[in-house]
Amino acid sequence: MAGFNKAVNYFQQAVRADPRFTKAYASLAKTYKALGTYGIFPPNECFPKAVGGGLRRYRA
């Protein structure tokens, strides 16, 4: 779980530093999806964040 939390933190830092960094949004979305899929956090918390991150990738 620590690795997922670290990944989320790094990807969030990346998108704050450069909001047009689309790969960071995509990776953040994948990380949230994995957190929900593996039951680390409730899917109803993770999946909306995953979808939101994925959509922001295409808006950037």
C-alpha positions as CSV (number, residue, x, y, z in Angstrom):
1,M,0.0,0.0,0.0
2,A,2.9,2.4,0.7
3,G,4.0,2.1,-2.9
4,F,0.5,3.1,-4.2
5,N,0.4,6.1,-1.8
6,K,3.8,7.2,-2.9
7,A,2.8,6.9,-6.6
8,V,-0.4,8.9,-6.0
9,N,1.7,11.6,-4.2
10,Y,4.3,11.8,-7.0
11,F,1.7,11.9,-9.8
12,Q,-0.3,14.6,-8.0
13,Q,3.0,16.7,-7.6
14,A,3.6,16.2,-11.3
15,V,0.2,17.5,-12.4
16,R,0.5,20.4,-10.1
17,A,3.8,21.3,-11.5
18,D,2.6,20.9,-15.1
19,P,-1.2,20.7,-15.6
20,R,-0.6,19.7,-19.3
21,F,1.5,16.6,-18.4
22,T,-1.0,14.1,-19.7
23,K,1.0,11.0,-18.8
24,A,0.9,12.0,-15.2
25,Y,-3.0,12.2,-15.3
26,A,-3.2,8.8,-17.0
27,S,-0.8,7.2,-14.5
28,L,-2.7,8.8,-11.6
29,A,-6.0,7.4,-13.0
30,K,-4.4,3.9,-13.3
31,T,-3.2,4.0,-9.8
32,Y,-6.6,5.0,-8.4
33,K,-8.1,2.2,-10.5
34,A,-5.7,-0.3,-9.0
35,L,-6.4,0.9,-5.4
36,G,-10.1,0.2,-6.0
37,T,-9.6,-3.1,-7.9
38,Y,-7.3,-4.6,-5.3
39,G,-9.6,-3.5,-2.5
40,I,-7.0,-1.3,-0.8
41,F,-9.6,1.5,-0.7
42,P,-13.3,1.3,-1.4
43,P,-14.0,1.3,-5.2
44,N,-16.7,4.0,-4.7
45,E,-13.9,6.3,-3.5
46,C,-11.2,5.3,-6.1
47,F,-13.1,4.8,-9.3
48,P,-14.5,8.4,-9.6
49,K,-11.0,9.7,-9.1
50,A,-9.7,7.3,-11.7
51,V,-12.3,8.5,-14.2
52,G,-11.7,12.1,-13.4
53,G,-8.0,11.8,-13.9
54,G,-8.5,10.0,-17.2
55,L,-10.8,12.7,-18.4
56,R,-8.4,15.5,-17.4
57,R,-5.8,13.8,-19.5
58,Y,-7.9,14.6,-22.6
59,R,-8.8,18.1,-21.6
60,A,-5.2,19.2,-21.0
